[in-house]
């Protein structure tokens, strides 16, 4: 995973292992996707308003 600050957000690129139509991966270490995530206004997040 690699991440950085983008204004008030955190953005992250993650290696992700996921079963797909082509058989997926042999184990979770063999990532077959790269996913992008944005955590908006992370400084204002609490457990009460987090996504679960």
Secondary structure, DSSP 8 states (H G I E B T S, - for coil): -EEEEETTEEEEEEEE----TT---SSTTS--EEEEEEETTGGG--GGGS--
